[in-house]
Amino acid sequence: MAADIGIRDAPDEGRFIAELGRQSASAWYERNGRVLRFFRVDISQALIENGVGIQLMRVALAQARLQGLLVEPACDFVTEYMRDNPETQDLLTSDGWRMLQRPDDNALTEREISVLRGIAAGLENKQIAERLGLSTETVKEHLSHAMSKLQANNRTHAVAIALKRGFLR
């Protein structure tokens, strides 16, 4: 099936796009000078099972190599791909290396993400607690953990970072 996969770079949109039939997947990136920072990959389980994710990353990282760019994997999909494919690791920035070395240190839990979604929606801690069936103190604890993992200064900053890193959509 790999022959049926079409992959292209859409730099105006900041993503590599893979297409297989009517389905598509995207590896979203920001380019800052000589660094490609991959912050989100949108792909269905069916496309992963058809090898589209692997092909998408091969093409994206080959393009980075051809252009002499370094790579920062700021989402789990790219981090896992680069961890599983050591031949790509020479493309990593120093921050990228740290991300590979600490696989779970900055991964947010589902509860932390749910709390951040509530904040993004403009809710106060008490309202988030009511919606999630938690105490206000537990919401504060989840928020504190998320802020620490994201190295955020406040709740608004945490939401901005979570959006940028693809935890929230």
Backbone as JSON Lines, residues from 0, in Angstrom:
{"i":0,"aa":"M","n":[0.8,-1.21,0.0],"ca":[0.0,0.0,0.0],"c":[0.83,1.26,0.0]}
{"i":1,"aa":"A","n":[2.09,1.16,0.39],"ca":[2.93,2.34,0.48],"c":[3.01,3.09,-0.84]}
{"i":2,"aa":"A","n":[2.89,2.37,-1.97],"ca":[2.98,3.03,-3.28],"c":[1.8,3.96,-3.51]}
{"i":3,"aa":"D","n":[0.68,3.72,-2.84],"ca":[-0.51,4.55,-3.02],"c":[-0.5,5.79,-2.14]}
{"i":4,"aa":"I","n":[0.51,5.95,-1.31],"ca":[0.57,7.07,-0.38],"c":[1.21,8.26,-1.1]}
{"i":5,"aa":"G","n":[0.5,9.39,-1.08],"ca":[1.06,10.63,-1.61],"c":[1.45,11.52,-0.45]}
{"i":6,"aa":"I","n":[2.68,12.01,-0.45],"ca":[3.16,12.86,0.65],"c":[3.76,14.12,0.06]}
{"i":7,"aa":"R","n":[3.38,15.26,0.66],"ca":[3.91,16.54,0.17],"c":[4.08,17.49,1.34]}
{"i":8,"aa":"D","n":[4.98,18.43,1.14],"ca":[5.2,19.49,2.12],"c":[4.31,20.67,1.72]}
{"i":9,"aa":"A","n":[3.6,21.21,2.67],"ca":[2.79,22.41,2.46],"c":[3.33,23.49,3.39]}
{"i":10,"aa":"P","n":[4.46,24.12,3.01],"ca":[5.11,25.07,3.92],"c":[4.24,26.27,4.28]}
{"i":11,"aa":"D","n":[3.33,26.67,3.38],"ca":[2.43,27.79,3.7],"c":[1.51,27.45,4.87]}
{"i":12,"aa":"E","n":[1.21,26.17,5.01],"ca":[0.34,25.71,6.09],"c":[1.14,25.18,7.28]}
{"i":13,"aa":"G","n":[2.44,25.0,7.11],"ca":[3.28,24.47,8.19],"c":[3.01,23.02,8.47]}
{"i":14,"aa":"R","n":[2.91,22.21,7.4],"ca":[2.68,20.78,7.63],"c":[3.08,19.95,6.43]}
{"i":15,"aa":"F","n":[3.4,18.69,6.73],"ca":[3.56,17.67,5.72],"c":[2.24,16.93,5.68]}
{"i":16,"aa":"I","n":[1.76,16.63,4.47],"ca":[0.47,15.98,4.3],"c":[0.67,14.65,3.59]}
{"i":17,"aa":"A","n":[0.1,13.61,4.17],"ca":[0.11,12.28,3.55],"c":[-1.32,11.93,3.19]}
{"i":18,"aa":"E","n":[-1.5,11.41,1.98],"ca":[-2.84,11.04,1.53],"c":[-2.84,9.6,1.04]}
{"i":19,"aa":"L","n":[-3.85,8.88,1.47],"ca":[-4.06,7.5,1.04],"c":[-5.55,7.39,0.75]}
{"i":20,"aa":"G","n":[-5.88,7.34,-0.53],"ca":[-7.29,7.36,-0.91],"c":[-7.91,8.68,-0.49]}
{"i":21,"aa":"R","n":[-9.02,8.59,0.22],"ca":[-9.72,9.8,0.69],"c":[-9.27,10.24,2.07]}
{"i":22,"aa":"Q","n":[-8.38,9.49,2.69],"ca":[-7.91,9.82,4.03],"c":[-6.59,10.59,3.96]}
{"i":23,"aa":"S","n":[-6.37,11.43,4.97],"ca":[-5.11,12.16,5.02],"c":[-4.61,12.24,6.46]}
{"i":24,"aa":"A","n":[-3.32,12.5,6.56],"ca":[-2.67,12.69,7.85],"c":[-1.76,13.9,7.7]}
{"i":25,"aa":"S","n":[-1.51,14.59,8.8],"ca":[-0.65,15.77,8.77],"c":[0.34,15.75,9.91]}
{"i":26,"aa":"A","n":[1.57,16.14,9.59],"ca":[2.6,16.38,10.6],"c":[2.84,17.89,10.6]}
{"i":27,"aa":"W","n":[2.35,18.55,11.63],"ca":[2.39,20.01,11.73],"c":[3.73,20.46,12.3]}
{"i":28,"aa":"Y","n":[4.26,21.54,11.73],"ca":[5.55,22.04,12.2],"c":[5.61,23.56,12.16]}
{"i":29,"aa":"E","n":[6.53,24.07,12.95],"ca":[6.91,25.48,12.9],"c":[8.36,25.51,12.48]}
{"i":30,"aa":"R","n":[8.69,26.4,11.57],"ca":[10.09,26.54,11.18],"c":[10.63,27.82,11.78]}
{"i":31,"aa":"N","n":[11.71,27.67,12.52],"ca":[12.36,28.81,13.14],"c":[13.83,28.75,12.75]}
{"i":32,"aa":"G","n":[14.2,29.52,11.74],"ca":[15.58,29.5,11.25],"c":[15.89,28.13,10.66]}
{"i":33,"aa":"R","n":[16.84,27.45,11.27],"ca":[17.29,26.14,10.78],"c":[16.67,24.99,11.58]}
{"i":34,"aa":"V","n":[15.56,25.25,12.26],"ca":[14.92,24.22,13.09],"c":[13.48,24.0,12.67]}
{"i":35,"aa":"L","n":[13.13,22.72,12.47],"ca":[11.73,22.33,12.28],"c":[11.24,21.76,13.59]}
{"i":36,"aa":"R","n":[10.23,22.38,14.16],"ca":[9.65,21.91,15.42],"c":[8.31,21.28,15.12]}
{"i":37,"aa":"F","n":[8.27,19.94,15.2],"ca":[7.02,19.21,14.95],"c":[6.21,19.19,16.24]}
{"i":38,"aa":"F","n":[5.04,19.85,16.21],"ca":[4.26,19.99,17.45],"c":[2.97,19.17,17.46]}
{"i":39,"aa":"R","n":[2.58,18.6,16.32],"ca":[1.34,17.79,16.32],"c":[1.33,16.91,15.08]}
{"i":40,"aa":"V","n":[0.79,15.71,15.26],"ca":[0.53,14.82,14.13],"c":[-0.92,14.38,14.22]}
{"i":41,"aa":"D","n":[-1.66,14.65,13.16],"ca":[-3.06,14.22,13.07],"c":[-3.1,13.02,12.15]}
{"i":42,"aa":"I","n":[-3.43,11.85,12.71],"ca":[-3.47,10.63,11.92],"c":[-4.42,9.64,12.58]}
{"i":43,"aa":"S","n":[-5.19,8.95,11.75],"ca":[-6.13,7.95,12.28],"c":[-5.39,6.64,12.54]}
{"i":44,"aa":"Q","n":[-5.98,5.81,13.37],"ca":[-5.41,4.5,13.67],"c":[-5.31,3.67,12.39]}
{"i":45,"aa":"A","n":[-6.3,3.78,11.51],"ca":[-6.28,3.03,10.25],"c":[-5.08,3.41,9.4]}
{"i":46,"aa":"L","n":[-4.77,4.69,9.34],"ca":[-3.6,5.12,8.56],"c":[-2.29,4.69,9.22]}
{"i":47,"aa":"I","n":[-2.26,4.69,10.53],"ca":[-1.07,4.19,11.22],"c":[-0.86,2.72,10.86]}
{"i":48,"aa":"E","n":[-1.94,1.95,10.91],"ca":[-1.85,0.52,10.59],"c":[-1.45,0.27,9.15]}
{"i":49,"aa":"N","n":[-1.75,1.21,8.26],"ca":[-1.36,1.07,6.85],"c":[0.05,1.61,6.58]}
{"i":50,"aa":"G","n":[0.76,2.01,7.62],"ca":[2.13,2.47,7.46],"c":[2.27,3.91,7.02]}
{"i":51,"aa":"V","n":[1.17,4.65,7.01],"ca":[1.22,6.04,6.55],"c":[2.04,6.91,7.5]}
{"i":52,"aa":"G","n":[1.92,6.69,8.8],"ca":[2.67,7.49,9.76],"c":[4.17,7.34,9.58]}
{"i":53,"aa":"I","n":[4.61,6.12,9.37],"ca":[6.04,5.86,9.16],"c":[6.51,6.56,7.89]}
{"i":54,"aa":"Q","n":[5.75,6.41,6.82],"ca":[6.13,7.05,5.56],"c":[6.13,8.58,5.69]}
{"i":55,"aa":"L","n":[5.15,9.1,6.38],"ca":[5.06,10.55,6.58],"c":[6.31,11.06,7.29]}
{"i":56,"aa":"M","n":[6.71,10.38,8.35],"ca":[7.89,10.81,9.1],"c":[9.17,10.62,8.29]}
{"i":57,"aa":"R","n":[9.27,9.54,7.53],"ca":[10.45,9.33,6.69],"c":[10.63,10.48,5.72]}
{"i":58,"aa":"V","n":[9.55,10.86,5.05],"ca":[9.62,11.95,4.07],"c":[9.93,13.28,4.76]}
{"i":59,"aa":"A","n":[9.24,13.57,5.86],"ca":[9.44,14.84,6.56],"c":[10.88,14.98,7.04]}
{"i":60,"aa":"L","n":[11.42,13.91,7.63],"ca":[12.78,13.98,8.15],"c":[13.81,13.96,7.03]}
{"i":61,"aa":"A","n":[13.51,13.28,5.92],"ca":[14.4,13.32,4.76],"c":[14.48,14.73,4.2]}
{"i":62,"aa":"Q","n":[13.35,15.42,4.17],"ca":[13.34,16.81,3.7],"c":[14.15,17.7,4.63]}
{"i":63,"aa":"A","n":[14.01,17.49,5.93],"ca":[14.79,18.26,6.89],"c":[16.28,18.02,6.64]}
{"i":64,"aa":"R","n":[16.65,16.78,6.43],"ca":[18.06,16.44,6.19],"c":[18.56,17.11,4.91]}
{"i":65,"aa":"L","n":[17.78,17.04,3.83],"ca":[18.17,17.64,2.55],"c":[18.36,19.15,2.67]}
{"i":66,"aa":"Q","n":[17.56,19.79,3.52],"ca":[17.64,21.23,3.68],"c":[18.62,21.66,4.78]}
{"i":67,"aa":"G","n":[19.28,20.67,5.39],"ca":[20.24,20.99,6.45],"c":[19.6,21.52,7.72]}
{"i":68,"aa":"L","n":[18.37,21.07,8.0],"ca":[17.63,21.55,9.16],"c":[17.79,20.59,10.34]}
{"i":69,"aa":"L","n":[17.64,21.12,11.53],"ca":[17.57,20.31,12.74],"c":[16.1,20.12,13.09]}
{"i":70,"aa":"V","n":[15.82,19.13,13.91],"ca":[14.44,18.77,14.24],"c":[14.25,18.78,15.75]}
{"i":71,"aa":"E","n":[13.11,19.32,16.15],"ca":[12.69,19.28,17.55],"c":[11.35,18.57,17.61]}
{"i":72,"aa":"P","n":[11.31,17.35,18.16],"ca":[10.05,16.62,18.26],"c":[9.26,17.05,19.49]}
{"i":73,"aa":"A","n":[8.24,17.88,19.3],"ca":[7.48,18.42,20.43],"c":[6.12,17.75,20.57]}
{"i":74,"aa":"C","n":[5.97,16.56,20.0],"ca":[4.74,15.78,20.2],"c":[5.13,14.31,20.28]}
{"i":75,"aa":"D","n":[4.29,13.52,20.91],"ca":[4.6,12.12,21.17],"c":[4.86,11.31,19.92]}
{"i":76,"aa":"F","n":[4.08,11.52,18.85],"ca":[4.22,10.72,17.65],"c":[5.63,10.84,17.06]}
{"i":77,"aa":"V","n":[6.11,12.07,16.92],"ca":[7.44,12.31,16.34],"c":[8.53,11.85,17.3]}
{"i":78,"aa":"T","n":[8.34,12.1,18.59],"ca":[9.32,11.66,19.58],"c":[9.48,10.15,19.54]}
{"i":79,"aa":"E","n":[8.36,9.43,19.52],"ca":[8.41,7.97,19.47],"c":[9.06,7.47,18.18]}
{"i":80,"aa":"Y","n":[8.72,8.11,17.06],"ca":[9.31,7.7,15.79],"c":[10.84,7.87,15.85]}
{"i":81,"aa":"M","n":[11.29,9.02,16.34],"ca":[12.73,9.27,16.38],"c":[13.42,8.39,17.42]}
{"i":82,"aa":"R","n":[12.74,8.06,18.49],"ca":[13.3,7.15,19.49],"c":[13.46,5.75,18.87]}
{"i":83,"aa":"D","n":[12.48,5.33,18.07],"ca":[12.5,4.0,17.46],"c":[13.4,3.92,16.23]}
{"i":84,"aa":"N","n":[13.83,5.06,15.7],"ca":[14.65,5.1,14.49],"c":[15.91,5.92,14.75]}
{"i":85,"aa":"P","n":[16.9,5.3,15.4],"ca":[18.1,6.02,15.81],"c":[18.85,6.7,14.66]}
{"i":86,"aa":"E","n":[18.66,6.22,13.45],"ca":[19.34,6.84,12.31],"c":[18.85,8.27,12.05]}
{"i":87,"aa":"T","n":[17.75,8.67,12.68],"ca":[17.23,10.03,12.52],"c":[17.74,10.97,13.61]}
{"i":88,"aa":"Q","n":[18.35,10.43,14.64],"ca":[18.66,11.22,15.83],"c":[19.76,12.25,15.63]}
{"i":89,"aa":"D","n":[20.52,12.14,14.54],"ca":[21.53,13.16,14.27],"c":[20.88,14.49,13.87]}
{"i":90,"aa":"L","n":[19.58,14.47,13.58],"ca":[18.85,15.68,13.22],"c":[18.36,16.46,14.44]}
{"i":91,"aa":"L","n":[18.45,15.87,15.61],"ca":[17.87,16.47,16.82],"c":[18.61,17.71,17.29]}
{"i":92,"aa":"T","n":[17.83,18.69,17.75],"ca":[18.39,19.84,18.47],"c":[18.73,19.36,19.88]}
{"i":93,"aa":"S","n":[19.4,20.21,20.66],"ca":[19.69,19.83,22.04],"c":[18.4,19.66,22.84]}
{"i":94,"aa":"D","n":[17.39,20.52,22.58],"ca":[16.09,20.34,23.24],"c":[15.44,19.03,22.79]}
{"i":95,"aa":"G","n":[15.6,18.7,21.53],"ca":[15.06,17.45,21.01],"c":[15.65,16.24,21.71]}
{"i":96,"aa":"W","n":[16.96,16.28,21.97],"ca":[17.61,15.19,22.7],"c":[17.01,15.04,24.09]}
{"i":97,"aa":"R","n":[16.77,16.18,24.75],"ca":[16.18,16.12,26.09],"c":[14.79,15.49,26.04]}
{"i":98,"aa":"M","n":[14.03,15.81,25.0],"ca":[12.69,15.23,24.87],"c":[12.76,13.72,24.68]}
{"i":99,"aa":"L","n":[13.75,13.25,23.94],"ca":[13.9,11.82,23.74],"c":[14.33,11.12,25.02]}
{"i":100,"aa":"Q","n":[15.13,11.78,25.84],"ca":[15.64,11.18,27.05],"c":[14.6,11.12,28.16]}
{"i":101,"aa":"R","n":[13.62,12.01,28.13],"ca":[12.6,12.07,29.17],"c":[11.23,11.81,28.55]}
{"i":102,"aa":"P","n":[10.92,10.56,28.24],"ca":[9.69,10.28,27.52],"c":[8.41,10.66,28.26]}
{"i":103,"aa":"D","n":[8.38,10.53,29.57],"ca":[7.12,10.74,30.27],"c":[7.12,11.98,31.16]}
{"i":104,"aa":"D","n":[8.26,12.65,31.28],"ca":[8.34,13.77,32.21],"c":[7.35,14.89,31.9]}
{"i":105,"aa":"N","n":[7.15,15.2,30.62],"ca":[6.25,16.31,30.31],"c":[4.99,15.86,29.59]}
{"i":106,"aa":"A","n":[4.66,14.59,29.68],"ca":[3.4,14.11,29.13],"c":[2.28,14.47,30.12]}
{"i":107,"aa":"L","n":[1.22,15.06,29.61],"ca":[0.1,15.42,30.46],"c":[-0.86,14.24,30.59]}
{"i":108,"aa":"T","n":[-1.46,14.11,31.77],"ca":[-2.49,13.09,31.97],"c":[-3.8,13.58,31.35]}
{"i":109,"aa":"E","n":[-4.74,12.65,31.17],"ca":[-6.05,13.02,30.62],"c":[-6.75,14.04,31.53]}
{"i":110,"aa":"R","n":[-6.61,13.88,32.85],"ca":[-7.24,14.82,33.79],"c":[-6.63,16.21,33.66]}
{"i":111,"aa":"E","n":[-5.31,16.26,33.53],"ca":[-4.65,17.56,33.37],"c":[-5.12,18.24,32.09]}
{"i":112,"aa":"I","n":[-5.25,17.46,31.04],"ca":[-5.74,18.0,29.76],"c":[-7.18,18.47,29.91]}
{"i":113,"aa":"S","n":[-8.01,17.7,30.62],"ca":[-9.41,18.09,30.83],"c":[-9.5,19.41,31.6]}
{"i":114,"aa":"V","n":[-8.65,19.57,32.6],"ca":[-8.64,20.82,33.37],"c":[-8.22,21.98,32.47]}
{"i":115,"aa":"L","n":[-7.19,21.76,31.65],"ca":[-6.74,22.82,30.74],"c":[-7.81,23.17,29.7]}
{"i":116,"aa":"R","n":[-8.57,22.17,29.27],"ca":[-9.69,22.44,28.35],"c":[-10.72,23.36,29.0]}
{"i":117,"aa":"G","n":[-10.99,23.1,30.27],"ca":[-11.93,23.95,31.0],"c":[-11.42,25.38,31.11]}
{"i":118,"aa":"I","n":[-10.14,25.52,31.38],"ca":[-9.54,26.86,31.47],"c":[-9.62,27.55,30.12]}
{"i":119,"aa":"A","n":[-9.31,26.8,29.05],"ca":[-9.37,27.36,27.69],"c":[-10.79,27.82,27.36]}
{"i":120,"aa":"A","n":[-11.78,27.15,27.93],"ca":[-13.18,27.52,27.7],"c":[-13.62,28.69,28.57]}
{"i":121,"aa":"G","n":[-12.71,29.19,29.4],"ca":[-13.02,30.35,30.23],"c":[-13.65,30.02,31.57]}
{"i":122,"aa":"L","n":[-13.58,28.75,31.97],"ca":[-14.2,28.34,33.23],"c":[-13.28,28.59,34.42]}
{"i":123,"aa":"E","n":[-13.9,28.81,35.56],"ca":[-13.16,28.94,36.81],"c":[-12.96,27.54,37.4]}
{"i":124,"aa":"N","n":[-12.05,27.41,38.35],"ca":[-11.76,26.11,38.95],"c":[-13.02,25.42,39.48]}
{"i":125,"aa":"K","n":[-13.89,26.18,40.13],"ca":[-15.11,25.6,40.7],"c":[-16.0,25.02,39.59]}
{"i":126,"aa":"Q","n":[-16.12,25.73,38.47],"ca":[-16.93,25.24,37.35],"c":[-16.31,23.99,36.72]}
{"i":127,"aa":"I","n":[-14.99,23.99,36.6],"ca":[-14.29,22.82,36.06],"c":[-14.52,21.62,36.98]}
{"i":128,"aa":"A","n":[-14.41,21.86,38.29],"ca":[-14.62,20.8,39.27],"c":[-16.02,20.19,39.14]}
{"i":129,"aa":"E","n":[-17.02,21.05,39.0],"ca":[-18.4,20.56,38.86],"c":[-18.56,19.72,37.6]}
{"i":130,"aa":"R","n":[-18.0,20.19,36.48],"ca":[-18.11,19.45,35.22],"c":[-17.41,18.11,35.25]}
{"i":131,"aa":"L","n":[-16.27,18.05,35.95],"ca":[-15.49,16.81,35.97],"c":[-15.81,15.92,37.17]}
{"i":132,"aa":"G","n":[-16.65,16.4,38.05],"ca":[-17.0,15.62,39.24],"c":[-15.85,15.5,40.22]}
{"i":133,"aa":"L","n":[-15.08,16.57,40.33],"ca":[-13.92,16.6,41.22],"c":[-14.09,17.71,42.25]}
{"i":134,"aa":"S","n":[-13.23,17.7,43.26],"ca":[-13.23,18.81,44.19],"c":[-12.41,19.95,43.58]}
{"i":135,"aa":"T","n":[-12.64,21.15,44.08],"ca":[-11.87,22.31,43.6],"c":[-10.39,22.11,43.88]}
{"i":136,"aa":"E","n":[-10.08,21.52,45.04],"ca":[-8.68,21.28,45.4],"c":[-8.02,20.31,44.43]}
{"i":137,"aa":"T","n":[-8.75,19.3,43.99],"ca":[-8.19,18.34,43.03],"c":[-7.95,19.02,41.69]}
{"i":138,"aa":"V","n":[-8.84,19.88,41.28],"ca":[-8.64,20.64,40.04],"c":[-7.38,21.49,40.15]}
{"i":139,"aa":"K","n":[-7.22,22.16,41.3],"ca":[-6.02,22.98,41.51],"c":[-4.75,22.13,41.45]}
{"i":140,"aa":"E","n":[-4.82,20.92,42.0],"ca":[-3.67,20.03,41.98],"c":[-3.32,19.61,40.54]}
{"i":141,"aa":"H","n":[-4.34,19.23,39.76],"ca":[-4.1,18.87,38.35],"c":[-3.53,20.05,37.58]}
{"i":142,"aa":"L","n":[-4.06,21.24,37.83],"ca":[-3.56,22.44,37.16],"c":[-2.1,22.7,37.55]}
{"i":143,"aa":"S","n":[-1.78,22.55,38.82],"ca":[-0.42,22.76,39.29],"c":[0.55,21.79,38.61]}
{"i":144,"aa":"H","n":[0.15,20.52,38.5],"ca":[1.0,19.52,37.84],"c":[1.19,19.87,36.36]}
{"i":145,"aa":"A","n":[0.11,20.24,35.7],"ca":[0.19,20.6,34.27],"c":[1.11,21.81,34.08]}
{"i":146,"aa":"M","n":[0.95,22.82,34.94],"ca":[1.79,24.02,34.82],"c":[3.26,23.67,35.03]}
{"i":147,"aa":"S","n":[3.54,22.8,35.96],"ca":[4.92,22.38,36.21],"c":[5.49,21.64,35.0]}
{"i":148,"aa":"K","n":[4.73,20.69,34.46],"ca":[5.19,19.93,33.3],"c":[5.41,20.82,32.08]}
{"i":149,"aa":"L","n":[4.55,21.81,31.92],"ca":[4.65,22.72,30.77],"c":[5.59,23.89,31.02]}
{"i":150,"aa":"Q","n":[6.06,24.0,32.26],"ca":[6.9,25.12,32.68],"c":[6.2,26.46,32.42]}
{"i":151,"aa":"A","n":[4.93,26.5,32.81],"ca":[4.09,27.68,32.59],"c":[4.11,28.58,33.82]}
{"i":152,"aa":"N","n":[3.97,29.88,33.57],"ca":[3.97,30.87,34.66],"c":[2.61,31.03,35.32]}
{"i":153,"aa":"N","n":[1.55,30.77,34.56],"ca":[0.19,30.91,35.08],"c":[-0.75,30.04,34.24]}
{"i":154,"aa":"R","n":[-2.02,30.04,34.59],"ca":[-2.98,29.17,33.91],"c":[-3.16,29.54,32.45]}
{"i":155,"aa":"T","n":[-3.15,30.81,32.12],"ca":[-3.29,31.25,30.73],"c":[-2.08,30.81,29.91]}
{"i":156,"aa":"H","n":[-0.91,30.94,30.5],"ca":[0.33,30.51,29.85],"c":[0.3,28.99,29.63]}
{"i":157,"aa":"A","n":[-0.22,28.23,30.6],"ca":[-0.32,26.78,30.47],"c":[-1.2,26.39,29.28]}
{"i":158,"aa":"V","n":[-2.32,27.08,29.13],"ca":[-3.22,26.8,27.99],"c":[-2.52,27.13,26.68]}
{"i":159,"aa":"A","n":[-1.82,28.26,26.64],"ca":[-1.12,28.66,25.4],"c":[-0.07,27.61,25.02]}
{"i":160,"aa":"I","n":[0.69,27.13,25.99],"ca":[1.71,26.12,25.72],"c":[1.06,24.8,25.3]}
{"i":161,"aa":"A","n":[0.01,24.41,26.0],"ca":[-0.69,23.17,25.66],"c":[-1.26,23.22,24.24]}
{"i":162,"aa":"L","n":[-1.78,24.36,23.85],"ca":[-2.27,24.52,22.47],"c":[-1.13,24.4,21.47]}
{"i":163,"aa":"K","n":[-0.05,25.06,21.76],"ca":[1.11,25.07,20.86],"c":[1.71,23.67,20.7]}
{"i":164,"aa":"R","n":[1.7,22.9,21.78],"ca":[2.28,21.55,21.74],"c":[1.29,20.49,21.27]}
{"i":165,"aa":"G","n":[0.07,20.89,21.0],"ca":[-0.9,19.94,20.45],"c":[-1.67,19.14,21.47]}
{"i":166,"aa":"F","n":[-1.56,19.48,22.76],"ca":[-2.35,18.78,23.78],"c":[-3.81,19.17,23.69]}
{"i":167,"aa":"L","n":[-4.07,20.4,23.27],"ca":[-5.43,20.91,23.11],"c":[-5.65,21.27,21.66]}
{"i":168,"aa":"R","n":[-6.88,21.1,21.21],"ca":[-7.21,21.47,19.82],"c":[-8.42,22.36,19.81]}
